[in-house]
Amino acid sequence: MDLSTVLFAFGLTLFAGLATGLGGLIAVSRKSVSEGFLAGSLGFSVGVMLYVSFVEIFPKAVSELTDAWGPRGGNWAAVLAFFGGIALIAIIDRLVPNAINPHEPSTVGGAVDGFERRNRMMKMGVMTAIAIAIHNFPEGFATFLSGLTDPTIAIPVAVAIAIHNVPEGIAVAVPLREATGSRRKALGWATLSGLAEPAGAIIGFLLLMPFIGPEALGLCFAAVAGIMVFISVDELLPTAISSGKHHTAIYGLIAGMAVMALSLLLFI
């Protein structure tokens, strides 16, 4: 594995993580974010992530594992790793209280106008930043791993995760802007929370580097597919629909699938 590949994968992960800063920038520069924009962009992200998980990432995991352990063992391992990824992100999600969980629809969608007291807004903003950092850690490794193996998959994955990070940055920046009165501090906290993604990439890579081979890659790919499916159906799609723009969210989802399918066809 050459240095240029590692740097490319890390660059994609950094790009995805810094999208929280873009969300923060939107939050400090505008009074509110369009519900249609939120629904459409999150729906688009869902479409990309679901399509690439089921059409590219999981089949690649099955291929790697069946080559190593045969059809029976490889398929069993892929399925177990897929649901293991779902279990991992579900446990992380459950450990974060709903009131500060940026992946709960009421938190992301209602971050703009839900706080009455300055001290409560400060606590909410800081805790949301911490919660986002916790969630972003495995997402960072997922993006990084994709970048190490296949750029045609990695770039759409990074873009999809970046899109879904934008409203998370908004969720951090809005209460902190109101609490501190400082646009710079609000933007700084939003950006900092997203840096957990490249941190997850570095730590995951250092821990797994001695074990990276066809079997480890296959298991990681299956787990990444599970993580992305869970994020899509448990977090992003409900948040998009809760905006009140149900059809916009679904149209965005279909558009995301179509764009992902077209991008993959172009590389055949």
Residue, then its C-alpha position, 0 to 999 in steps of 0.5 A: m500500500d503506497l503513501s499516495t493511496v493512504l494520503f488520498a484516503f485520508g484527504l477524502t476523510l478530512f473532506a467529509g469531516l470538515a463538512t460540519g464546518l460548512g454546516g456551521l458556516i451556514a448556521v452563522s451566516r443565515k437565520s434559518v435553513s430551508e426545510g426543502f434543502l435539508a430534506g432534499s440533501l439528506g434524501f440524496s445522501v441516503g440514496v447514495m449510501l444505500y445504493v453503494s452499500f448494497v450494490e458495491i461495498f457488500p458484494k465486494a466484501v462477499s467476494e473477498l471473503t469467499d475467495a479466502w474462506g469458500p462460498r459457505g464460510g465467506n458468505w456467513a462471515a460477510v453477513l455476520a460482519f454486516f450485522g456486526g457493523i449495524a450493532l456497533i453503530a446502534i450501540i454507539d447511538r443508544l449510548v448518546p441521550n436523545a436530547i443531545n443526539p444529533h441523529e435524532p430528528s428533533t435535534v437536527g431539525g429543531a436546533v434553530d429555535g428550541f432554546e430559551r436560556r443562554n446557559r442551556m444553549m451553551k450546554m446543548g451546543v457543547m454536548t451536541a459537538i461531543a455527540i457528533a464526534i462520537h458518531n463520526f469516529p466510525e464514519g471516518f474509518a468507513t470513508f478511509l477504508s473505501g479510499l484505500t481500496d477503490p476510488t470509484i466507491a470512495i468518492p461518492v461515499a465521502v460526498a454522501i457522508a459530507i452531505h449528512n455532516v452539514p446539518e450536524g454542523i448546523a446543530v452545533a453552531v446554532p445554539l452556540r451562536e445564540a449562547t456566546g454571541s460569537r459566530r467565530k466560536a460557533l463555527g470553530w466548535a462545529t468544525l472541531s466536532g467533524l475532525a473526529e472523522p479523520a481521527g477515526a481514520i488514523i486510529g483505525f488504520l494504525l490499529l488494523m494496519p498489521f492485520i490488513g489483508p483480504e480477510a480483514l478488508g472483506l470483514c471491514f467492508a461488510a461492517v462498513a456497509g452495515i454502518m452506512v445502512f443503519i445511518s441511512v434508515d435510522e438517522l438520515l431518512p427520518t430526519a429528512i422526512s421530519s422536515g415536513k418535505h416528505h416528497t422532496a426527501i424521497y425524490g432526493l433519495i431516488a436522485g442519489m441512487a440514480v447519480m450513484a448508479l450512473s457514476l458506477l456505470l461510467f467506470i465499467 
